[in-house]
């Protein structure tokens, strides 16, 4: 049994994939979820295995509680859960608030907020010394949108990420004396598929001029911040939100 299992939600692509790769290279056994792209998930398992690591892919929608429970059951079968990266997140098509349906809002908050809270609940139940655990770390994926508001694009997404910021600070303080650190990474514009899923495939390139460093970030640059927050090098850091945005 592994002594160092990392659960990553939404690990098949983008920032979650880069995080899974970096964590496996760092010695974690990685259990990650995906929803639609089984081929991408399988190829990541193979890539990590070929490099001498171990990864398990689980089809699990973080917006469905039973799926989150199944993801953690799979992690328990691998070993001791030592960390969680709440990475799974979605945007929607650009729209003004006066156009948004309740169905859209429910999906946005169910996946981006409730999914992260439920996954964190399962991680705390395993890692907190209050529950007999041996400690661990949780890293949530926020967004620069939480500060900028994303007007005319997706204010609902920005509000959901604002909730992630509050959740990060609150949970960090709630479990600080129980061996569990809780932090967040706040990416700016990162070059992943998420922009295409919001109907703006060239968004990372189009936004270059608004980024002081003059370029979008990479998934690996976000993963590096996630790995630092998971590591003992961040042993006195909790309730923090690390911005990875090229100065934006
Ligand atoms: P991405 O490229 O769209 O990848 C999303 C990942 O999440 C995929 O592995 C996808 O699985 C999975 N996923 C989607 N819905 C899910 C659900 N309901 N349950 C479980 N997994 C689900 O996204 P990304 O750009 O890497 O973003 C990762 C995180 O960073 C998100 O929380 C996002 O909000 C945040 N973020 C990204 C940016 C950016 O510019 N990219 C900026 C700020 C914040 P499938 O492949 O199987 O669909």
py3Dmol code that shows the C-alpha trace and the ligand (Angstrom):
import py3Dmol

protein = """\
ATOM      1  CA  UNK A   1       0.000   0.000   0.000  1.00  0.00           C
ATOM      2  CA  UNK A   2       1.162   3.494  -0.816  1.00  0.00           C
ATOM      3  CA  UNK A   3       1.836   5.959   1.987  1.00  0.00           C
ATOM      4  CA  UNK A   4       1.463   8.997  -0.248  1.00  0.00           C
ATOM      5  CA  UNK A   5      -1.616   9.075  -2.452  1.00  0.00           C
ATOM      6  CA  UNK A   6      -2.617  12.295  -4.206  1.00  0.00           C
ATOM      7  CA  UNK A   7      -6.183  12.704  -5.478  1.00  0.00           C
ATOM      8  CA  UNK A   8      -6.454  15.060  -8.458  1.00  0.00           C
ATOM      9  CA  UNK A   9      -9.886  15.945  -9.829  1.00  0.00           C
ATOM     10  CA  UNK A  10      -9.973  16.560 -13.583  1.00  0.00           C
ATOM     11  CA  UNK A  11      -6.565  15.077 -14.271  1.00  0.00           C
ATOM     12  CA  UNK A  12      -6.908  14.045 -17.887  1.00  0.00           C
ATOM     13  CA  UNK A  13      -6.106  17.407 -19.488  1.00  0.00           C
ATOM     14  CA  UNK A  14      -4.657  20.841 -18.853  1.00  0.00           C
ATOM     15  CA  UNK A  15      -3.517  21.924 -15.398  1.00  0.00           C
ATOM     16  CA  UNK A  16      -4.748  18.709 -13.761  1.00  0.00           C
ATOM     17  CA  UNK A  17      -2.730  16.599 -16.180  1.00  0.00           C
ATOM     18  CA  UNK A  18       0.407  18.675 -15.613  1.00  0.00           C
ATOM     19  CA  UNK A  19      -0.157  18.391 -11.871  1.00  0.00           C
ATOM     20  CA  UNK A  20      -0.548  14.611 -12.048  1.00  0.00           C
ATOM     21  CA  UNK A  21       2.690  14.317 -14.054  1.00  0.00           C
ATOM     22  CA  UNK A  22       4.640  16.552 -11.672  1.00  0.00           C
ATOM     23  CA  UNK A  23       3.235  14.821  -8.595  1.00  0.00           C
ATOM     24  CA  UNK A  24       4.100  11.366  -9.932  1.00  0.00           C
ATOM     25  CA  UNK A  25       7.635  12.563 -10.664  1.00  0.00           C
ATOM     26  CA  UNK A  26       7.748  13.792  -7.066  1.00  0.00           C
ATOM     27  CA  UNK A  27       6.852  10.323  -5.757  1.00  0.00           C
ATOM     28  CA  UNK A  28       3.108  10.566  -5.215  1.00  0.00           C
ATOM     29  CA  UNK A  29       0.849   7.730  -6.297  1.00  0.00           C
ATOM     30  CA  UNK A  30      -1.784   9.653  -8.249  1.00  0.00           C
ATOM     31  CA  UNK A  31      -5.499   8.839  -8.401  1.00  0.00           C
ATOM     32  CA  UNK A  32      -7.220  11.215 -10.794  1.00  0.00           C
ATOM     33  CA  UNK A  33     -10.691  11.714 -12.191  1.00  0.00           C
ATOM     34  CA  UNK A  34     -11.936  12.518 -15.649  1.00  0.00           C
ATOM     35  CA  UNK A  35     -15.397  12.740 -17.194  1.00  0.00           C
ATOM     36  CA  UNK A  36     -15.451  12.527 -20.958  1.00  0.00           C
ATOM     37  CA  UNK A  37     -12.002  11.795 -22.331  1.00  0.00           C
ATOM     38  CA  UNK A  38     -11.161   8.202 -21.382  1.00  0.00           C
ATOM     39  CA  UNK A  39      -8.446   8.050 -24.047  1.00  0.00           C
ATOM     40  CA  UNK A  40      -6.622  11.039 -22.564  1.00  0.00           C
ATOM     41  CA  UNK A  41      -6.932   9.523 -19.093  1.00  0.00           C
ATOM     42  CA  UNK A  42      -5.535   6.177 -20.251  1.00  0.00           C
ATOM     43  CA  UNK A  43      -2.620   7.807 -22.031  1.00  0.00           C
ATOM     44  CA  UNK A  44      -1.720   9.739 -18.877  1.00  0.00           C
ATOM     45  CA  UNK A  45      -1.772   6.530 -16.816  1.00  0.00           C
ATOM     46  CA  UNK A  46       0.541   4.957 -19.406  1.00  0.00           C
ATOM     47  CA  UNK A  47       2.871   7.983 -19.492  1.00  0.00           C
ATOM     48  CA  UNK A  48       3.245   8.035 -15.712  1.00  0.00           C
ATOM     49  CA  UNK A  49       3.747   4.267 -15.650  1.00  0.00           C
ATOM     50  CA  UNK A  50       6.425   4.437 -18.340  1.00  0.00           C
ATOM     51  CA  UNK A  51       8.296   6.976 -16.210  1.00  0.00           C
ATOM     52  CA  UNK A  52       8.243   4.571 -13.247  1.00  0.00           C
ATOM     53  CA  UNK A  53       5.319   6.100 -11.375  1.00  0.00           C
ATOM     54  CA  UNK A  54       1.838   4.885 -10.547  1.00  0.00           C
ATOM     55  CA  UNK A  55      -1.472   6.443 -11.560  1.00  0.00           C
ATOM     56  CA  UNK A  56      -5.071   5.297 -11.509  1.00  0.00           C
ATOM     57  CA  UNK A  57      -7.799   6.963 -13.584  1.00  0.00           C
ATOM     58  CA  UNK A  58     -11.396   6.990 -12.353  1.00  0.00           C
ATOM     59  CA  UNK A  59     -14.369   8.211 -14.351  1.00  0.00           C
ATOM     60  CA  UNK A  60     -15.959  10.505 -11.761  1.00  0.00           C
ATOM     61  CA  UNK A  61     -17.992  13.677 -12.165  1.00  0.00           C
ATOM     62  CA  UNK A  62     -17.210  15.933  -9.196  1.00  0.00           C
ATOM     63  CA  UNK A  63     -20.732  17.310  -9.505  1.00  0.00           C
ATOM     64  CA  UNK A  64     -22.112  13.903  -8.430  1.00  0.00           C
ATOM     65  CA  UNK A  65     -21.521  12.986  -4.792  1.00  0.00           C
ATOM     66  CA  UNK A  66     -21.533   9.218  -5.439  1.00  0.00           C
ATOM     67  CA  UNK A  67     -18.795   9.706  -8.040  1.00  0.00           C
ATOM     68  CA  UNK A  68     -16.630  11.649  -5.567  1.00  0.00           C
ATOM     69  CA  UNK A  69     -17.106   8.852  -3.020  1.00  0.00           C
ATOM     70  CA  UNK A  70     -16.061   6.319  -5.679  1.00  0.00           C
ATOM     71  CA  UNK A  71     -12.971   8.393  -6.508  1.00  0.00           C
ATOM     72  CA  UNK A  72     -11.890   8.368  -2.863  1.00  0.00           C
ATOM     73  CA  UNK A  73     -12.697   4.665  -2.520  1.00  0.00           C
ATOM     74  CA  UNK A  74     -10.311   4.060  -5.432  1.00  0.00           C
ATOM     75  CA  UNK A  75      -7.703   6.176  -3.647  1.00  0.00           C
ATOM     76  CA  UNK A  76      -8.185   4.199  -0.421  1.00  0.00           C
ATOM     77  CA  UNK A  77      -7.483   1.022  -2.394  1.00  0.00           C
ATOM     78  CA  UNK A  78      -4.114   2.453  -3.430  1.00  0.00           C
ATOM     79  CA  UNK A  79      -3.088   3.654   0.032  1.00  0.00           C
ATOM     80  CA  UNK A  80      -3.104   6.601   2.442  1.00  0.00           C
ATOM     81  CA  UNK A  81      -4.543   9.798   1.026  1.00  0.00           C
ATOM     82  CA  UNK A  82      -1.975  12.524   1.717  1.00  0.00           C
ATOM     83  CA  UNK A  83      -3.264  15.251  -0.577  1.00  0.00           C
ATOM     84  CA  UNK A  84      -6.081  16.540  -2.773  1.00  0.00           C
ATOM     85  CA  UNK A  85      -5.936  18.899  -5.725  1.00  0.00           C
ATOM     86  CA  UNK A  86      -9.400  20.305  -6.439  1.00  0.00           C
ATOM     87  CA  UNK A  87      -8.658  21.048 -10.081  1.00  0.00           C
ATOM     88  CA  UNK A  88     -11.818  20.058 -11.986  1.00  0.00           C
ATOM     89  CA  UNK A  89     -13.583  23.155 -13.177  1.00  0.00           C
ATOM     90  CA  UNK A  90     -15.741  24.354 -16.046  1.00  0.00           C
ATOM     91  CA  UNK A  91     -16.646  27.591 -17.793  1.00  0.00           C
ATOM     92  CA  UNK A  92     -19.648  28.208 -20.032  1.00  0.00           C
ATOM     93  CA  UNK A  93     -20.296  30.216 -23.173  1.00  0.00           C
ATOM     94  CA  UNK A  94     -19.814  33.958 -22.850  1.00  0.00           C
ATOM     95  CA  UNK A  95     -23.031  35.524 -21.619  1.00  0.00           C
ATOM     96  CA  UNK A  96     -24.291  38.443 -19.598  1.00  0.00           C
ATOM     97  CA  UNK A  97     -25.944  37.782 -16.250  1.00  0.00           C
ATOM     98  CA  UNK A  98     -29.284  38.961 -17.658  1.00  0.00           C
ATOM     99  CA  UNK A  99     -29.114  36.019 -20.099  1.00  0.00           C
ATOM    100  CA  UNK A 100     -28.194  33.242 -17.657  1.00  0.00           C
ATOM    101  CA  UNK A 101     -30.515  30.317 -16.964  1.00  0.00           C
ATOM    102  CA  UNK A 102     -30.850  28.585 -13.602  1.00  0.00           C
ATOM    103  CA  UNK A 103     -29.686  25.358 -15.275  1.00  0.00           C
ATOM    104  CA  UNK A 104     -26.427  27.059 -16.246  1.00  0.00           C
ATOM    105  CA  UNK A 105     -25.948  28.493 -12.756  1.00  0.00           C
ATOM    106  CA  UNK A 106     -26.655  25.164 -11.081  1.00  0.00           C
ATOM    107  CA  UNK A 107     -24.084  23.384 -13.268  1.00  0.00           C
ATOM    108  CA  UNK A 108     -21.522  26.144 -12.665  1.00  0.00           C
ATOM    109  CA  UNK A 109     -21.822  26.016  -8.889  1.00  0.00           C
ATOM    110  CA  UNK A 110     -22.381  22.245  -8.627  1.00  0.00           C
ATOM    111  CA  UNK A 111     -19.117  21.398 -10.398  1.00  0.00           C
ATOM    112  CA  UNK A 112     -16.903  24.350  -9.438  1.00  0.00           C
ATOM    113  CA  UNK A 113     -18.008  24.864  -5.834  1.00  0.00           C
ATOM    114  CA  UNK A 114     -19.999  21.951  -4.404  1.00  0.00           C
ATOM    115  CA  UNK A 115     -17.732  19.410  -6.107  1.00  0.00           C
ATOM    116  CA  UNK A 116     -14.658  20.984  -4.511  1.00  0.00           C
ATOM    117  CA  UNK A 117     -16.280  21.184  -1.075  1.00  0.00           C
ATOM    118  CA  UNK A 118     -17.436  17.558  -1.169  1.00  0.00           C
ATOM    119  CA  UNK A 119     -14.014  16.338  -2.327  1.00  0.00           C
ATOM    120  CA  UNK A 120     -12.346  18.386   0.430  1.00  0.00           C
ATOM    121  CA  UNK A 121     -14.754  16.889   2.942  1.00  0.00           C
ATOM    122  CA  UNK A 122     -13.658  13.393   1.923  1.00  0.00           C
ATOM    123  CA  UNK A 123      -9.984  14.400   2.098  1.00  0.00           C
ATOM    124  CA  UNK A 124     -10.376  15.926   5.571  1.00  0.00           C
ATOM    125  CA  UNK A 125     -12.180  12.801   6.781  1.00  0.00           C
ATOM    126  CA  UNK A 126      -9.077  10.836   5.811  1.00  0.00           C
ATOM    127  CA  UNK A 127      -6.232  13.264   6.585  1.00  0.00           C
ATOM    128  CA  UNK A 128      -7.291  15.209   9.692  1.00  0.00           C
ATOM    129  CA  UNK A 129      -5.800  14.073  13.000  1.00  0.00           C
ATOM    130  CA  UNK A 130      -9.313  14.687  14.398  1.00  0.00           C
ATOM    131  CA  UNK A 131     -10.405  11.676  12.360  1.00  0.00           C
ATOM    132  CA  UNK A 132      -7.316   9.585  13.132  1.00  0.00           C
ATOM    133  CA  UNK A 133      -5.431  10.703  10.012  1.00  0.00           C
ATOM    134  CA  UNK A 134      -1.799  11.760   9.737  1.00  0.00           C
ATOM    135  CA  UNK A 135      -2.267  15.128   8.063  1.00  0.00           C
ATOM    136  CA  UNK A 136      -2.033  16.280   4.482  1.00  0.00           C
ATOM    137  CA  UNK A 137      -2.581  19.174   2.105  1.00  0.00           C
ATOM    138  CA  UNK A 138      -5.393  20.414  -0.104  1.00  0.00           C
ATOM    139  CA  UNK A 139      -4.868  22.759  -3.050  1.00  0.00           C
ATOM    140  CA  UNK A 140      -7.886  24.354  -4.730  1.00  0.00           C
ATOM    141  CA  UNK A 141      -7.831  25.906  -8.199  1.00  0.00           C
ATOM    142  CA  UNK A 142      -9.205  29.420  -8.041  1.00  0.00           C
ATOM    143  CA  UNK A 143      -8.986  31.938 -10.901  1.00  0.00           C
ATOM    144  CA  UNK A 144      -7.960  35.528 -11.543  1.00  0.00           C
ATOM    145  CA  UNK A 145     -11.619  35.857 -12.569  1.00  0.00           C
ATOM    146  CA  UNK A 146     -12.502  35.834  -8.863  1.00  0.00           C
ATOM    147  CA  UNK A 147     -10.857  39.269  -8.606  1.00  0.00           C
ATOM    148  CA  UNK A 148     -11.638  40.604 -12.098  1.00  0.00           C
ATOM    149  CA  UNK A 149     -15.297  39.508 -12.212  1.00  0.00           C
ATOM    150  CA  UNK A 150     -15.268  38.494 -15.907  1.00  0.00           C
ATOM    151  CA  UNK A 151     -18.010  40.962 -16.957  1.00  0.00           C
ATOM    152  CA  UNK A 152     -19.763  40.094 -20.217  1.00  0.00           C
ATOM    153  CA  UNK A 153     -18.052  36.682 -20.292  1.00  0.00           C
ATOM    154  CA  UNK A 154     -18.846  34.563 -17.253  1.00  0.00           C
ATOM    155  CA  UNK A 155     -19.602  36.425 -14.053  1.00  0.00           C
ATOM    156  CA  UNK A 156     -21.096  33.157 -12.763  1.00  0.00           C
ATOM    157  CA  UNK A 157     -17.715  31.423 -13.108  1.00  0.00           C
ATOM    158  CA  UNK A 158     -15.975  34.359 -11.419  1.00  0.00           C
ATOM    159  CA  UNK A 159     -18.444  34.182  -8.529  1.00  0.00           C
ATOM    160  CA  UNK A 160     -17.901  30.435  -8.198  1.00  0.00           C
ATOM    161  CA  UNK A 161     -14.139  30.994  -7.989  1.00  0.00           C
ATOM    162  CA  UNK A 162     -14.751  33.745  -5.423  1.00  0.00           C
ATOM    163  CA  UNK A 163     -16.510  31.089  -3.379  1.00  0.00           C
ATOM    164  CA  UNK A 164     -13.431  28.886  -3.751  1.00  0.00           C
ATOM    165  CA  UNK A 165     -11.287  31.687  -2.316  1.00  0.00           C
ATOM    166  CA  UNK A 166     -13.543  32.012   0.747  1.00  0.00           C
ATOM    167  CA  UNK A 167     -13.732  28.251   1.118  1.00  0.00           C
ATOM    168  CA  UNK A 168      -9.934  28.003   1.006  1.00  0.00           C
ATOM    169  CA  UNK A 169      -9.464  30.513   3.820  1.00  0.00           C
ATOM    170  CA  UNK A 170     -12.281  29.106   5.950  1.00  0.00           C
ATOM    171  CA  UNK A 171     -11.362  25.450   5.667  1.00  0.00           C
ATOM    172  CA  UNK A 172      -7.675  26.282   6.191  1.00  0.00           C
ATOM    173  CA  UNK A 173      -8.486  27.890   9.539  1.00  0.00           C
ATOM    174  CA  UNK A 174     -10.944  25.138  10.467  1.00  0.00           C
ATOM    175  CA  UNK A 175      -8.394  22.333  10.122  1.00  0.00           C
ATOM    176  CA  UNK A 176      -5.117  24.199  10.723  1.00  0.00           C
ATOM    177  CA  UNK A 177      -4.540  22.498  14.081  1.00  0.00           C
ATOM    178  CA  UNK A 178      -5.414  19.071  12.631  1.00  0.00           C
ATOM    179  CA  UNK A 179      -2.378  18.629  10.371  1.00  0.00           C
ATOM    180  CA  UNK A 180      -4.169  19.686   7.188  1.00  0.00           C
ATOM    181  CA  UNK A 181      -3.032  22.703   5.164  1.00  0.00           C
ATOM    182  CA  UNK A 182      -5.443  24.234   2.636  1.00  0.00           C
ATOM    183  CA  UNK A 183      -4.294  26.661  -0.051  1.00  0.00           C
ATOM    184  CA  UNK A 184      -5.232  27.726  -3.552  1.00  0.00           C
ATOM    185  CA  UNK A 185      -3.548  28.572  -6.818  1.00  0.00           C
ATOM    186  CA  UNK A 186      -5.061  31.475  -8.741  1.00  0.00           C
ATOM    187  CA  UNK A 187      -4.164  31.108 -12.437  1.00  0.00           C
ATOM    188  CA  UNK A 188      -4.488  33.946 -14.911  1.00  0.00           C
ATOM    189  CA  UNK A 189      -4.725  33.080 -18.611  1.00  0.00           C
ATOM    190  CA  UNK A 190      -3.296  29.586 -19.038  1.00  0.00           C
ATOM    191  CA  UNK A 191      -3.040  27.885 -22.422  1.00  0.00           C
ATOM    192  CA  UNK A 192      -5.397  24.895 -22.064  1.00  0.00           C
ATOM    193  CA  UNK A 193      -8.562  23.539 -23.699  1.00  0.00           C
ATOM    194  CA  UNK A 194     -10.814  25.334 -21.191  1.00  0.00           C
ATOM    195  CA  UNK A 195     -11.053  28.387 -23.452  1.00  0.00           C
ATOM    196  CA  UNK A 196     -12.354  26.281 -26.358  1.00  0.00           C
ATOM    197  CA  UNK A 197     -14.941  24.757 -24.048  1.00  0.00           C
ATOM    198  CA  UNK A 198     -16.139  28.326 -23.389  1.00  0.00           C
ATOM    199  CA  UNK A 199     -16.389  28.985 -27.123  1.00  0.00           C
ATOM    200  CA  UNK A 200     -13.199  31.114 -27.403  1.00  0.00           C
ATOM    201  CA  UNK A 201     -10.460  28.683 -28.562  1.00  0.00           C
ATOM    202  CA  UNK A 202      -7.922  31.453 -29.281  1.00  0.00           C
ATOM    203  CA  UNK A 203      -8.495  33.288 -25.972  1.00  0.00           C
ATOM    204  CA  UNK A 204      -5.008  32.561 -24.589  1.00  0.00           C
ATOM    205  CA  UNK A 205      -3.396  34.111 -27.685  1.00  0.00           C
ATOM    206  CA  UNK A 206      -5.925  36.944 -27.963  1.00  0.00           C
ATOM    207  CA  UNK A 207      -5.338  38.054 -24.349  1.00  0.00           C
ATOM    208  CA  UNK A 208      -1.544  38.394 -24.690  1.00  0.00           C
ATOM    209  CA  UNK A 209      -1.685  42.185 -24.784  1.00  0.00           C
ATOM    210  CA  UNK A 210      -3.478  42.284 -21.415  1.00  0.00           C
ATOM    211  CA  UNK A 211      -0.787  40.230 -19.680  1.00  0.00           C
ATOM    212  CA  UNK A 212       2.238  42.166 -18.366  1.00  0.00           C
ATOM    213  CA  UNK A 213       4.576  39.271 -19.219  1.00  0.00           C
ATOM    214  CA  UNK A 214       3.186  39.290 -22.771  1.00  0.00           C
ATOM    215  CA  UNK A 215       2.188  35.640 -22.934  1.00  0.00           C
ATOM    216  CA  UNK A 216      -0.241  33.094 -21.533  1.00  0.00           C
ATOM    217  CA  UNK A 217       1.020  30.735 -18.857  1.00  0.00           C
ATOM    218  CA  UNK A 218       1.485  26.999 -19.227  1.00  0.00           C
ATOM    219  CA  UNK A 219      -0.209  24.211 -17.330  1.00  0.00           C
ATOM    220  CA  UNK A 220       3.213  23.159 -16.042  1.00  0.00           C
ATOM    221  CA  UNK A 221       3.761  26.626 -14.531  1.00  0.00           C
ATOM    222  CA  UNK A 222       0.524  26.239 -12.544  1.00  0.00           C
ATOM    223  CA  UNK A 223       1.414  22.680 -11.558  1.00  0.00           C
ATOM    224  CA  UNK A 224       4.732  23.900 -10.129  1.00  0.00           C
ATOM    225  CA  UNK A 225       2.853  26.183  -7.724  1.00  0.00           C
ATOM    226  CA  UNK A 226       0.458  23.366  -6.804  1.00  0.00           C
ATOM    227  CA  UNK A 227       3.371  21.020  -6.072  1.00  0.00           C
ATOM    228  CA  UNK A 228       5.068  23.609  -3.874  1.00  0.00           C
ATOM    229  CA  UNK A 229       1.883  24.094  -1.831  1.00  0.00           C
ATOM    230  CA  UNK A 230       1.550  20.312  -1.443  1.00  0.00           C
ATOM    231  CA  UNK A 231       5.165  19.938  -0.323  1.00  0.00           C
ATOM    232  CA  UNK A 232       6.799  20.222   3.086  1.00  0.00           C
ATOM    233  CA  UNK A 233       8.581  23.315   1.759  1.00  0.00           C
ATOM    234  CA  UNK A 234       5.213  25.036   2.323  1.00  0.00           C
ATOM    235  CA  UNK A 235       4.849  23.615   5.847  1.00  0.00           C
ATOM    236  CA  UNK A 236       3.871  26.983   7.409  1.00  0.00           C
ATOM    237  CA  UNK A 237       1.651  28.105   4.527  1.00  0.00           C
ATOM    238  CA  UNK A 238      -2.100  27.675   4.888  1.00  0.00           C
ATOM    239  CA  UNK A 239      -5.065  29.779   3.828  1.00  0.00           C
ATOM    240  CA  UNK A 240      -2.935  31.324   1.061  1.00  0.00           C
ATOM    241  CA  UNK A 241      -3.842  31.953  -2.553  1.00  0.00           C
ATOM    242  CA  UNK A 242      -0.825  31.948  -4.863  1.00  0.00           C
ATOM    243  CA  UNK A 243      -1.363  33.964  -8.039  1.00  0.00           C
ATOM    244  CA  UNK A 244       0.177  32.525 -11.228  1.00  0.00           C
ATOM    245  CA  UNK A 245      -0.799  35.095 -13.828  1.00  0.00           C
ATOM    246  CA  UNK A 246       2.231  36.689 -15.485  1.00  0.00           C
ATOM    247  CA  UNK A 247       1.543  39.876 -13.515  1.00  0.00           C
ATOM    248  CA  UNK A 248      -2.068  40.340 -14.608  1.00  0.00           C
TER     249      UNK A 248
END
"""
ligand_1 = """\
48
LIG
P -9.399 21.978 -18.953
O -8.223 21.988 -19.848
O -10.745 22.295 -19.524
O -9.446 20.549 -18.218
C -10.491 20.313 -17.326
C -10.307 18.962 -16.674
O -11.354 18.801 -15.732
C -10.383 17.808 -17.635
O -9.507 16.793 -17.178
C -11.848 17.378 -17.542
O -12.054 15.984 -17.808
C -12.102 17.637 -16.075
N -13.483 17.871 -15.735
C -14.349 18.705 -16.341
N -15.542 18.642 -15.722
C -15.406 17.750 -14.712
C -16.276 17.256 -13.727
N -17.558 17.641 -13.657
N -15.796 16.340 -12.859
C -14.522 15.923 -12.925
N -13.642 16.349 -13.843
C -14.096 17.261 -14.727
O -9.205 22.998 -17.708
P -7.880 23.734 -17.158
O -7.665 24.958 -17.942
O -6.786 22.767 -16.990
O -8.425 24.225 -15.735
C -8.165 23.518 -14.538
C -8.631 24.375 -13.370
O -7.941 25.630 -13.401
C -10.122 24.703 -13.391
O -10.614 24.704 -12.074
C -10.153 26.104 -13.975
O -11.300 26.811 -13.580
C -8.882 26.675 -13.384
N -8.382 27.826 -14.153
C -7.947 27.694 -15.444
C -7.496 28.811 -16.132
C -7.000 28.763 -17.543
O -6.759 29.835 -18.139
N -6.829 27.589 -18.140
C -7.490 30.061 -15.497
C -7.943 30.160 -14.185
C -8.375 29.032 -13.524
P -12.420 15.450 -19.305
O -11.200 15.699 -20.160
O -12.673 14.004 -19.139
O -13.585 16.233 -19.768
"""
view = py3Dmol.view(width=600, height=400)
view.addModel(protein, "pdb")
view.setStyle({"model": 0}, {"cartoon": {"style": "trace"}})
view.addModel(ligand_1, "xyz")
view.setStyle({"model": 1}, {"stick": {}})
view.zoomTo()
view.show()
